[in-house]
Amino acid sequence: QMAPLYKKITLPKLDGPFDRSAQNAHDFSFNMMYAHALEESLRLINIAQRAYDKAVEEEDVYAIIQKKAELDYCLKNLRLSSIAAAADVDEIPL
């Protein structure tokens, strides 16, 4: 069996008025990383879509096939990352 591709981060239990601060900081940083990854995915999808549209316009069958595969790959990655972000990482089978 393969080792997990990630290491689960466990935060130490804190007492006092700031006991939720560590979890809130962790959640905030995850959301910021996800927002950046989403923005980058959308940027790559836009590039792939324009390249595909150009290939269709030029009626270049080879380029159409290649650019369609690239576009599909970008869209599938976006879907997978959205599923992963919505679920607990431990719930996703590798």
N, C-alpha and C positions, 0 to 999 in steps of 0.2 A: 504494500500500500504506500502511496506517495505521501510525503510530508505535506502539511498544509502550506499554502502559498502566503500565509499571513501569520502573524503572531497576535493573539488576542491581548489587548491592553487592559490590564486591571488597575483600577485606581485605588489607592489606599483609602480606607474608611476614615473620614475626618469627623471630628466633633466640633461643635461651636457654631457661631453664626455664619460661617462660610462653608458649611459642609456640602452644599450643592454647587459651590463655585468651581470645583475641579471638574465635575461632570458637565456643568454648563460650558466651561472652556473647551472641553473635549468635543462636545456636541457642536459648538460654534466652529471649531477648526474643521471638523468633518464636513459641515455644511459649506464652508468656504472652499474646501478642496473639491467637493462635489460640484459646486457652482462653476469653478474654474474648468473642471473636466467637461461639464456640460457645454460651456461656452466653446471650448476647443473642439468638441465633437460636432457641434453645429457649424463651426467654421469649416471643418474638414468636409462635412456633408455638403455645404454650399459649394466648395471647390469641386468636389466630385460630381455634383449635379450639373454645374456649368460645363465641365469637361464632357460629361455624357451628352448634354444638349448639343454641344458643338459637334460631337461625333455623329449624332443623329442628323443634324443639319447638313453635314458634309457627306452623309450617306457612306461613311467608312465602317463597313461591317466589322472588321477586326477591332477597331477602336471602340465601336459600340459595345461589343462583347466585353472587352477589357474594362471600359469605364463603367458599365453596368455592374460588373463584379465588384469593382472598387466601391461604388455607391452602395450596393447591397451590404458589403462588409462594414462600411461606416454606420449604416442604419442598424445592423444587427448589434454592433458594439454599443450603440446608444441605447438600444432596447435592453441589453444585458446589464449595462451599468445602471439603468433606471430601476430594474428589478432588484439589483443588489443594494441600491441605496434605500429602497423601500422596505427591505427585509433585514432582519438581523443577519449579519455575515455568517454566523454559525448555522443558519438554516439553509444555506445554499450548498448543495452538493458539489464537490469538485470533480 
